[in-house]
């Protein structure tokens, strides 16, 4: 493969490693035991990777296929290209595993997490945050901070939406994915005014010029309002 293709395929690996590292540093136990973290999160991450093709939105699925096809055309193996193209979708793995609390509940939690991406335009918001400039150190730090805020709020929204299926306890390990998505539908209906306000902000940003840090920060404020009692 050309060197440029190899570098391009390494970028999703780096992004995933950076995200996992930041997450463990900020949310993991102290002192951080890397081997123990692998034991705790590895099985859930592997299971989520197997579930991903059926959970991704149509747009994310097609984007991954297009990336993989380009790498195959440049000489990469088909299986390797598909695996690397799916790595960006594994970015929220640690958040999803933490919300689930049990690998048996992972499918339900992941179904709601990824459904929120389409129902609340969170995938679009994620992509706009990722596209923010990072021409200097402060821009890079600001983008990283907003991305961390986004990840935290999406995980909180997932947990909040699942409370209808879980009651006052944890996520039931035998809840059908359909029941979890029904819980999401019920949650969206109960929070209709806040949801509509958030989607209106997204529509306003989408209709304007290229989103910047200020406009996307406003969107994140409205996202936080969705989980505020």
N, C-alpha and C positions, 0 to 999 in steps of 0.2 A: 504494500500500500504506500501511496505517497506520504511523506512526512506530515503534510498539512492534514491529511485524513486521520492519521494516527493521533495528532494533537487534538483534532476536533472530537474524536471519540474519547479522549482522556478527560475532556472538560466536564461531562456529566459525572464521571467518577470523582473528580475534584470537588464539584459542587455538593455531591452527596456526602463526601467525607467532611467538608467544611461544616455543613449543616448539622451532621451528627455530632461532630466535635463540640460545636457551640452549644447544642442542646444538652449534652452530657455535662459540660462544664457548668452550665447554669442550673440544670435541674437534677443532675445525678447526685448520688451520695458523696459525702466528703469523708475521708480522702477518696478520690476516684480510683476504682479498681477496674481497669479496662477488661481483664479476663472475665470478671464477674459480670460486667455490663453486657459482654457478648453472650454469656450464659442466660442472662435475664431477657434480653431483647432479641437475640438471634432467632429463636423459634418463631416468634411473632412476625419478625421481619420476613423470614422465609415464607411463612404462610401468606402474608400480605402480598408478596411478590407473585405468588401463584394465583391470587384472586384478582390482581390488577386488570387483566384484559377485559373482564366483564364489568368492572367498576368505573373505568374511565369514561369521561364524556366523549361523545362522537368526535369533537374537535381535537381533544387531547390524543385520542386513539389514532386519528388520521395523521396528526402531526408526528407522532412517534413512528408510524409506518413510513412516512415520507423521509424522515431522517435515516431510518434503517435502510431504505431503498437506495438513498444516495450513497451511503457507505458501502453497500454491496456492489454498486456500480463502480466504486473506486477500488474494489478488490477485497473488501472485508468478507468474512464468512457470514452466511445468512443468520445462523443461530447467534453468533457473537453480536452482530449488528442489532438484532432484535433485543437482546438482553441489555446492551448498553443504552439503546433508545428508550428503554423502560425505566432507566435509573432515576430520571427526574421525577417520575411519578411516585418514587419511593421516598422522596424528601420528607413527607409528613409521617413516616412510619413510626417514629418514636412517640409522636403526639398521639397517634391512633392507638398504639399499644398501651400507653399510659391511661388513656380514657377507658379502654376496654378493661384493663386490670386483670384479665384472664384470657388466655389465648383462645379458649372456646367461644368467647363473646366477640372475637375480633371481626368476624364476618359481618355481624350486625352493625358494629361501630363503624367499620370501614364503609359499609353501604350508605349509612347516613352521612358520613364525612364527605364522601365523593358526590353524593346527591346534592348536598348543600352547594357544591361548586357551581352547579347549573341553576338550581332553584333561586339562589341569591346572587348570581353573577360573581361569585367569589373567585372562580377561575379567571375571569376577565380582570378582576382587581389584582389578583396575584401576578398576572402577566404584565400589568402596567407598573407594578412595583418593581418587578424584575428589570423592566426596561428603563428605569430611572438612571440618569447619568451618574457616573462615578469617576469623574475626571480628576478629582483630587481626594485626599484622605478624608476630608469632612463629608463630601458627597457620598463616599463609599460607606462611611460610618452611619450616615443618616439613612441611606438605603437599607443597610443591614438592620438597623434598629426598627425601621418601619416593617421590614420583612418579618422580624421576630414578633412584633406586635400582631401582625396579620396571622402568623401561625398560632399564637396563643389564643387569639379571639376565635379562630376557626375551630380549634379544639374545644374551647368553652361553649361555642354554639352547638357543637356535636353532642357534648355531654348534656347540655340543657334540653336539646330536642329529644334525647333518648329518655329523659326522666319519665315521660308518659308511658314508655314500655317497661321501665325498670321499677316504677313506683318510687318508694323512698330508699330502696336499697341500691345495690350495684346492678350492672347490666346482667340480666339473666342469661346464663350460658346456652340455653336452649331456645331462646327467642328466635323465631323465623325472621329472615331478612325482610319478608313482606310486612311482618308486624312492626319491625323497626322503622320501615319507610312509612307505614301508616301513622306511627307515632310522630314522625317528622311532618307529615301532612297536617296532623292535628295541631302540632305546635305552631306551624306557620299560620294556620287559621286563627288560633287564639291570639297571636301577636300580629294580626293583620295590619293595624295602623303603623306600628313600628317597622314592619317589613316593607310596607308601601313607601314609607318615608325614606328608608334606606335605598330602595330600588330607584326612587326618584332622584336621589343624589347621584347614583351611578349613571342614570340616564343623562343628567345634566353634565356630568364629567365627560361622558362618551360623546355628547353633542358638541363639546367645546374644542379648544385647541389641544395640543398634546398634553396629557396630564403631567403635572409636576408634583413636587413634594407637598406643596400646600394643599392642592386639591385632593390628593390621595390621603393626606392626613385627616381631612374633613370626612372622607368616606370611612376611615377607620374609627373616627369618633362615633359616627352613626352605627357602625357595626358593634361597638361596645354597648351602645344603648339597647341593642337587641337582647342582651343578657342582664341588663340592669333591672332589678325588681321595680 
